[in-house]
């Protein structure tokens, strides 16, 4: 598909998810999968998951009903029961990995069956695009759109009401678990508001002058912030310099910006800190100063453990 098709496909996904979501905004797989005229099956596979199309030549009438694609997941990688699938809800979500895998396969199928849902995608007519490059681009687009299928607009509207204290990490951590998604998928869903945002959520006050991203403990003593995914929105696009460097994979040390010894990432015991840091644009990252409050999610400091970080101007 062409890049110009992405907003159209994104809005289609948002509409489908809105119809499948529960009253509290949660999107159970047992409602999402049928919304894409598909079925979910666990099988022994050599890959984590795959999407299977109906046999060629069959029609709705020949099948006695609507054609169904099949999402096949490896039964060893994803252990779940039919009962857990049927009864999934916000209180009992399936694993974040299974939910993302299924969403990924459903999104991937749209590249090959858009006309089935009443909209057309324009093929990229470039003769210079190799098959390998085309496959890579389709995979990247699918990866980008998949979070749209896991968190509904209604859920975001609930979470991003303008609270007096703005966003807090406990709130975001609870929301991430409630909607059954990974930290990466949650942050990526916020970035997708650029493609589809019928409720104008990206203009909420609580989503302004903030950055939300992820980090990882490399050892019990050392952690790093990760450059992807990263949601940020600051007035006049004046972004804290450490976040500009993070996006450019040039952030050597966070201690340069937040030197307090008590901060957990500096070997202390506090999970939050604040400091006045340089801010600006990519071309001029030190044009101004911003006072930033930085919080990291309280997770066990063990190698490989991921965490949220939240930076807000104060």
N, C-alpha and C positions, 0 to 999 in steps of 0.2 A: 504494500500500500504506500501511497505518497504521504509525506509528512503532513500535508494539508488535510488528510483524512483523519488524523489523530483526534482532533476535537470532536468530530462527528462520532467516531467509535467510542470515545470516552463518555460522551453524553448518553449514548445507547447503553453502555455498561451501567452508568449511574441510574438510569431509568429502570433497568432490569433489576438491579439490586434494591432499589426503593420498593419495588413490588414484592420482592422476596423477603424483605426485612420484617422482623417481629415488631411489636408495638414499642419496644424499648430500643429499636434501631439495630439489634443484633441480626446478623445474616447467617442463618443455619444452612449448612450444606444441603440438607434434605429438601430445602426450598430453592436454593441457588441452582443446583445441578439440573432439576427439571425445567427451570426457567430458560435454560439454554438447550432444551430438548436433548438432554443427555441422561445417562445412567452411570452410577458409580459402582465399580467392581474391583475387588481385591484379587490379584492373581500372582503366582510366582513369575517374576519378570527379571530380565537381566539389566533393566534400567529402573529408575525410581518410579517413573510413570510414563504413560503415553495416551494419546487420544486416537480412537478408532472410528472411522467413518462407516455409515451403513453401506451395504453392498450396492455396487452400481447397478442401475437398471430397476431397482426397486422403487415403488411409489408409495405414497401414504396408503392408498387403497390396497396395494398388494400386501402391505404389512398389517392391514386391519386397523391402522391408526397412525398417528404422527411418527415420522422417522426419528429414531433416537441414535445419537452418537454415543460412544462409550468412553468414559474416563477410566482407564485401567491403572491401578496403583500396585506397587510391589507389596505383597502381603507380609514380607519379612521386615521391610523398612517401616511400613505403616500398620501397626497392630491396632485394629479397632473392631468393634462388633456391629452387626446390623442394628442392634438395639441402641447402641451409643449414637449411631448415625441418625436413627429415627428420632431420638429424644434430645438431640443436641440443642442447647439453648445457652444464654449468657452465663447461667450458673454452672453449666456443664459443657463447655466448648471442647471440641476435638482439638488435637494438638495443632499448634501454630504451623508446624511444618506440613502436616497433612492438608490443612486448610489452604495454605499458600500453593501447595503442589496442585491441588484440584483447581484453584482459581487460575493458575498459570496455564493449565491444559485447556480450560474453557476459553480463556482469552486467546490462546494460540489458535483455536479452531476457527475464530472469526475471520482470520485471513483467508480461509478456504471456503467459507459458507455464508458470507455476508448477505448474498442475495436471498438466502433462506429467511432472513429477518427483515427483508424489505428495504435494505439500503445497499448502494453500490460503492465499491472501492475502486479507485483508479489505479491500475497497475503502473509501476515505474517503467517507463518505456526506454530507459537508457540501455543501449546495446553494450555499453562498457561495463555494466554491472554483472559480475560473474555470479554463477549459481551459489558459490560459497559465500560471497559478500551478501547476496540476497537472503540466504538462510541466517547469516549472522545478524542482519538488520531486523528481520522478522523476530528473531529470538530476543533482541534488545527491546523492541517495541512491546512484545508480549510481557517481558519482565517488568517494563515500566508501567503497563496498564493493569497488571494483576492486582495490586492493592485496591483498585477501584471496586473489585468484586467482593471485598472482605469487610469494608467499613462503609456503611451507608451515609448519605447526607444527613439523615435524621439523627444518626449517632453523633456525627460531628457537631450538629446544631445543639445537641444536649450537652456535649462536653465543653464547647467553646462559648458558652454564655459568658457575658462580661461580669466576672466575679470581681469584688472590690480589690482582692489581692492579685488579680491576674492569674496566669497559669502557675501551677505548682507541680513539682515532680511527683509527689504522692498521688495527685489527681491523674497525671498523665500515665503513671505506672499502673494505677488501678484500671484506667480506661483501656490500656494496651492488653491487659489480661482479660478484661471483660469481653472484648471483641475478638479474642482468640487469635491475635496476630503477633508477629515478632516485632522487635523494636525497629528494625529496618523497614518493615512494611508500614508501620505506623507513621514514621517520618516521611516515607515516600508518598503515602496517601495525602499528607498535607501539601506536598509539592504538586500533586495532581490537581489541586484547586485551580492552578493556572489553565488547565485544559477544560474543566467542567466544574462550574460553581454557580448553579442556578439560585442558591440561597445567599449568594454574596458573602460567604463565610470568611473569605480571605481578608475582608475589610473589618472584621471584628476587632475591637480595641485590644482584646487580650492576645491577639495574634500579631500585634505590632510591637516593634522594638524588642523582638525576641529571636533567639536561635535555639533550635532543638536538634540534637544529633546524638551520636552513639560513641562509646569508647570501649576499650578492652583492656583488661588486666593482663599484662605479659608475665607477671610474677606477683607474689604477695606484696612486693615492694614497689613495683613499677606498673604504671598504666599509661595508655596513650589515647588521645582523641582520634577518631577516624574521619577521613575526609568525605566519606559517603556512607549513608545519605545524610544530607544536611538541609534543614529548612531554616531559612532566615529572612527576616523582614524588618528593616530599620528605616526610620524617617530619612528622606532625601537620599536613600541608598548609601548612607554613611555607615559602613560596616566596621565593627571592631577589627583592628589589624590582625589579631591572632586568628580570627575566622577567615580572613582573606588568605593568610598564609596556609591555614588548614586546607582550604579548597585547592590551593596550588601545591599541596603536599610539601610545603616548605616550613611547617611548624616544627622547629627543632626541640623547643622546650616550652612548656606552659608556665614554668616557674618564673620565666622572665617577665610575664605579665601579671601573675598572681603569686607573689613570693611569700605569703604568710606561712610561717612554719607550722601553724596549727591545721592547715588545710590537708585533707586526707591524701591528695596526690603529691604532697610535699613531705609525706611521712608522718603527718599529724593525725588528729582524731576527728576533725570536723569535716563534714561532707559539703560545706558551703563556705564561700569566701567572697570578697568583693575588692575591687581595685579600680583606679582610674587608668584607662588604657587609651592608646592612640586609636583613632578611627578615620575612615575615609573611603576612597574608591580604590579599585585595583590599580589605577594609574598613579594615584596619590594617597597611599594608605595611612599617612600620618598628618592629615589635614586638620584634625580636630581631636578633642578628648571626650571620652564617654566614661561615666561611672557604671561599671558592670557588676551585677550580682551573679555569681556562677555557682550552680549546684550540680552535684553528681549523685546518681542513684546509689543508694546504700545496698550494695551487693557484696557477697563474700569476695575478698581480694585474692582470687586464685587464678592461675594462668588459664586464659581462654574465656573467662567470664565476661560477658558484655554488660554495659550499663548505659543508661540515658545520661546526657548532660543538658542542662538548661541554662542559657545565658540571657539575662534581661537587663536593659538599661534602667537606672534608677535616678 
